[in-house]
């Protein structure tokens, strides 16, 4: 997934998603100037972020 796709899905800024990639919160690979984010990592992040009812 791209930074933009994750940002739109999470309703956060692309800068925040990039920071999550750089710090290792999201599993991602950098290909030149583009971050390629693992979809499973995004799903795990969403599960942790989702409030418990």
ABEGO torsion letter per residue (X at the ends): XBAAAAAAAAGBBAAAAAAAAAAGABBBBBBEABBBBBAAAAAAAAAAABBBX
